[in-house]
Structures are given as C-alpha cells and as structure tokens.
Amino acid sequence: MRHCSTLFFGLAAAVALGCSESAPAGSSTVFDSGTSADGGTGADAKVGDSVAVDPCVADQCSAGAADAKGADSASADVDAPDPVADSDDAAVPMDIDFDLLDPQDVATADLVEPKGPVGQLYAHTAEELYKLDVAAKAFVLTGKWSYDKAPGSVTDIALDGYGQLFAITHKDLFQCNVDTAKCKWLAAMPEQYYGMTLVPKGTVDPNKDAMIGVSQDGDWVQIVVTGGVVKLQKLGSFGSGWLCSGDAFSVGGVGTFATVKKATGGNDSLASIEPKTGKVLKIIGDTGVKSLFGLAWWDNVVYGFSSDGNVYELDITTGKATAIGGISAPKGLKWWGAGVSTRAAGQ
C-alpha cells in the first residue's frame, strides 16, 4: 500500500484471487529482466478504525503517502505520486460480468475452500496491476485499473482466502478482477488508508477473513461493508511510537508482518504484528532502505517493493533487505503496494 493504512475485511464471495493505466482486456505484457516500458506508471506515494465486510456484501501499511504513501507527514523522505483524479467523470465502461464477483449474490455455503496455495504474488502502481512471476523473474502487466464508477489512484490491495482481490483508492473500496484489473465499486471510504491487508479467519472473525486498514499513525482498523456502507472499528495500533511506513501482510501458517518507522524518519523496519490488535510484537530489524510501500510473502520469501521501482528480499530473521538481481521494473514505475492471499501458504 502506499502510505500506511490497513483494513480488515470479511469476505464471502467466490472469485479466485497478500491492503500504490490499463491494458486491453485479455492481453498481458511481460517485462523480463532488463526490459523497460516507457509507458510505466506510478504515482509517487500512497499512505483507521476498523471495518468488517458482510459476506453478503462485497468487500501493514504500504506505499501511500500524504495522498499516497509518500503523503506521510512523518516521512519527508518520500515524494508523493501524482494521483489520478477521483472523479466519476472518468469512469471506464465495464465489459465484464460482475455477477461472479459480487459477494451479495454468493451464499457463504456455496464457497468451496481451495486446496493448496491460493493465488499469486501481486504488486501495483497507482494506475496498474502486475503479477510477479517469481520463477521467470518477470513482471506481467495484468492491466490498467478501470472502474465502473468513482475512478481514482489505487493505494493498496489485499486478497482473501478464495483469491478475491480488493483495492482501495483515496476515497473508495473496490473488488477487482485479477486477470483484467477491472474494478467494481463497493462503497465510499470514510477515511483514507494507504495500507491494507486481510487477516485469516479465526483471528478477528471466527468464520471468515477480516479486512484491515492501517493508518499512517499505525492504527489497526477493521473494515466492514454492509449494504454499500463502510463501518470502521479500531482494533488497536502498532504502539510504542511506531508509524506505518508502507504495507502489511497476513498469511495463515506464516504470520502477520508490516514495515514500520519512527516519526523521526530513517529506514523502514520489518515488524511482527499481532493480527487481532495490530500491536508490534517484535521489531525484527532495520531493512536498510526506505519507502517500502509494498510488502508480501510468497514461497518462503518476504518481498518488499519500494517507491523507486526496486524489489527486495527481506530476511525474516533480521529484517535486512537485499535487492533481487535480474528483476527490473518498467521505466519510471513506482510501486504503491503489493498483496497475496491469506492462503498463499495453503493454510
């Protein structure tokens, strides 16, 4: 996510899929090592109280800044991106059957719990969604974000245990197609969150994943959507003066982690988080880098995505970030967030 804001969300929709323009539907662009695309996008930055999502209604801090992660007043090191105007005038016509995506039309009993690891590793800019093909060390452009209403700049994303992807802009919450980046509006957000994640069922909610928004100040807020209206419930905060510096992820069998920082500035630190309250359990260590607006886990590796377009591997025992060689981003791209399913580890 861009700046810090994390959301908790309860989901009951059945759509395949860890909380900052568009490619033709059905097409994808692969960026291999050393390849760059002049059309690379990305705003420069991204940054509640909590809300739970009713399964019958659709719905760690990452790259948000002031208005995007970089907007963090406590982090003067990050330049905020130029966000896309959040205006209904720029709405993009949809050509996808969103009935398959709307949790309102899917009974919880109809959902079949997937077997094995769910989804893929996703990263995004303010305007585009990418998949990271870890084996090929290549970014695959899924598409430019497009909306049925209220278009804006995506500050973070999160995926539930069924692989459904949710995205937040500075003003609204959406459910998006992982193959086209086309988004359906779910509700207006009463507060801005630049970080978002979902936590596995059995943590905040005994029966479903919960959506969490993390504020710039490190508040851990659950987000619940009912009838097109968002309700927020603050569950806790990082505490001890720690602020959200970028993003968070929560994966069953792995844990909940976030990038945090102090108001005095400095590098981002990797922290272990209590998913029920958002409290920092342990500061694992200084990453050695700043502006890690995206944070995600895949196949036993913690990945960090910085606002300058770089990708790092974070040591889960020391927090140290090491640039991953052979992976390059399109020219001018700036990461605003990343996400994986709560069942990325198959649990």
N, C-alpha and C positions, 0 to 999 in steps of 0.2 A: 504494500500500500504506500501511498505517498507519504504524507506525514503521519502522525500517529493517531489512530482511532480504531478500536476493534469492536466487532459486532458479534453477538450470539444469535443464532437463528435456528428455529426448529423447523424441520422440513418434512413434508410427506408427499412430495411429488416424485413421479417415476420418470426421470430423464437421466441418461448417462452423463456422468461428468464430461487450503492445500483436500486481506479481507485485505501512478502512476507510470490512415483512416480506413479505409475499408477496402477489402479485396473482393473481386467479383465472387458471387456465391458459387461454391463448388470448386473454386480454384485455390491453390495454395502455393506459396513461394518458399523455397528452401534456401537458407543462407548458410553455405558451407564455410569452413574456416577460411579466413582471408577474404571472404566475399563481402561487398558492401553495396547497399542500395541507396541511391540518392534520395529516394522517397522516404527514408527512415523518418519516423515521427517520434514525438515525445515532448511533453511539456516539461518544464524544468523542475516541478516539485509536486508533492502531494501530502497531506497530513491525514464518551458519552455516558451515558447512563445506558442500561441495557434493554434489549428488546427481544421477545421471543416470537417466533413465527408460527402461526397456526397451521398445522399440516393441511388444513383445508383452504389455506390461502397462500398464494405463493410468497414466499420468501424462504499486533502484535505490532505491530504498527509498521507501516510500510512507507513507501515513498510519498507522502502527501506533504505539502508544505504550505505555509501560510495558507494559500488557497490550494496548495498542492503540497506534497510533503515538504518541500522547501519552505513552506509558509511558516514553519515552526519558528516562533519568535525566539525560542531558546536556542535555536541553531542557526546562527548567522552564517554558517559555512555553506549552506545550500542555497542555490539560486532557484527560485520557483519558476516552473514552466509557464508557458502562456496558455492557460486553459481555454478549451473550446467553450463558446458561449452556451450557457444553459438556457436555451430558448426553444419553445415549442415550434417556432417558425422554421427551424432547420430539421424538423422531423423527417426521418427517412422511411419511405413506404416499405412495408414488410411483405415478403413473398414466402413466408414460412407458416406452417400450420402450428400455431402456438398452443393448440388444444393439448398437444403432447407435453407441453412444458408447464401448464398451469396446474399447480397443486390443488386448486379448488375443484378440478374435475377428476382427481385421482384419489380413490379411497385408500387410507393407510393399509388396509388389509390386502389391497391389490399389489402392493410393493413386494418385490422379491429381493431379499438381501443377497447381494452379489458375493461370489466366492473369489478368494484371492485378491491381490492388489487392485484397487479401483482407479480408473482414470489415468492421467498423465501429468507431467510437470508443466505448468503454465506460467508465463511471465507476460507482462503487458506494459505499454506506454499509456499515455493519456488517450491516444486515438486508436491503438491497435492491440490485438491479442496474438500471442505467439505460443507455440509448443516448443519445448526444448527436447530435441531428440538426443538424449544423453549418449547413446551408443555411437551415433554418427557425428556427435559434436556439432550439431547444426540447429539453427532456429528455423522453425517452419511458421510462416505467417498464416494464421487462421483466417484473418480478415480484419477490416476496419470496424470499429464499434459502430453499430447503427441501431436506431431506436424507433419504436412505434410512436413515442411521444417524449417530450422533455429531454432532448439530446444534451449531452454535456461531456465533461472530461472524466474518465474513469480513474478514481483514486485508489481503488483496491478491489481484489476479487477473493472469493472463497468457494470451496466445493464441498458438498456434503458426502455422506457415505454411499450415495447412489450415483455420484458423479455429476450432479447438477451444479451448474456454475451460477454464482450470484455476483453482482457487481454494484458498486456504489459510485455515484458522482458527488459533486459538491452539494447537490440538492435532493437526489432521488436514489431509490433502490430498484434494481432490475434483476430479472432472471434471463440468462443468455444462453444461446446455442453454442456449444463448444466447438462445433465444426464451421460455423459461419460468423460468429461474433455478433449475431443479430439479437437484440435485447427487447424483452417485453417489460413494460413499466409495471411495478408492483405497488409502490407507494412513495410519497414525498417523505424525505428525512427531516425531522425536526431539528437535528443538529448535524454538523459536519463531522465525518470520520474519514481519516486518511489511512487507517489500518483496519483490516477486517479478517476474521477467521471464523471457522465453525469448530466447536468442540464436540467430541464423540458423545453419543447417548450414554447415559449413566453418570455423567459428570454434573452438569447443570440441570438437565432434564433426564429422568429415568427411562423415558421411552423414545427419545429422538435426539438428533443433533441439535445444538443450540447455536444461534448466530451471535457473534460477539463483535462489538465495535470498540476500538481502543482510541482514546482521545489523545491529543497532543500532550496533555498533562499526565497521561498514564492511567486514566480511568478505564476500568474494565466494565463495559456495558452490554447487557443483553438486549437484543433487538427482536421484538415480536410483532409480526404483521397480521392483522385481523381485519377483514373487510376493506382492504386498501388503506388502512391506517396503521402507522407505526407507533408502538409504545416502547419506551425505553426504561430499563431498570438497571440502576448502577449496582453491580455486584461487589465492587471493591476497586483497588488500584494497585499499581506497582509498589508504591510506598517507598520510604527512605530517600525521597528526593529524586527518584528515577523518573525520567520522562520517556515518552515513546520516541524512538529515533527512526523507525522505519516500518517494521512489519512483525507479524507473529504467525505461527502455525501450530496446529494441534493434531497429532496423528495417533490413533489408537495403537498401543504397544510400543510407542516411541516416546511420547511425551509432548509437552507444550513449551514452546520457546519463543523468545522475542528479542529484537535488537533494541537496546535502551541507551540512554545517555543522561548526563547531568546538565543542569541549566547553564553551567559554566562553559559548556562546549566540550571539545575534544573528540576522540574517536568513539565510534559505536562499540558497545559491549554486547556480548551474547549472554542472555539470561535464561534460566529455567523458571517457568511460571506455574503457579497453582491455578489450574483451569477454572476452578469454582469461584475464585475471588480475584484473580489477576495479580496476586501478590508475588513479588520476586522471591523465589525460594533460594536461588543462588546466582551470583554473578560468576559465570563460568570464566570470563576473561575478556580482555581488550582485543577487539578484532584487528586493530592496526589500521583501519580505514574508516571513512565517514560516509554518510548518506547511503546506507544500505536500505533502500526503500522496498526491496523485495526479499522475502525470506521463505524458504520452502525445504522440504525433505523429500528425497527420492532414493530408494535402493541403498540405504545406509549412508547417505551423504547429505549434509546440510548445505544448501546453496544460498548464496547471497547475491543480490542483483543491485548494483549501485546506479545512482542517477546519472553517472557519466557513461553508462553503457557497458560497464565491465561485469564479469561474472566470477564469483569466488566460491571456493570450497571452504567451509568453516569447520575447524576442528571442534567436535562436540565435547572434548575434554579440556581444551584450553581457550577456545573462542577465537584463536588466531585465524585470520583469513588469508588464503593463498589463491592468487589469480590462477584461473584454469587456462592453460595454454591450448591453443588450437580452436578456441571458440571466439568468434568475433561477431559483433552486432552490426546491423546496417548502419551506414554512416549517419551520424547525428542523432542516433536513437538514445533515449533516456528512459531508464526503467522507472516505473512508478509503483510496481507491486508484483507479487507472484502468488501462486496458490496451488495446493494439492488437496485431494480428497482426505477426509478424516479416516478413510480406509485405504490409504496409499500403501500401508504395510500389510493389508489383507486382514486386519483385525478390527 
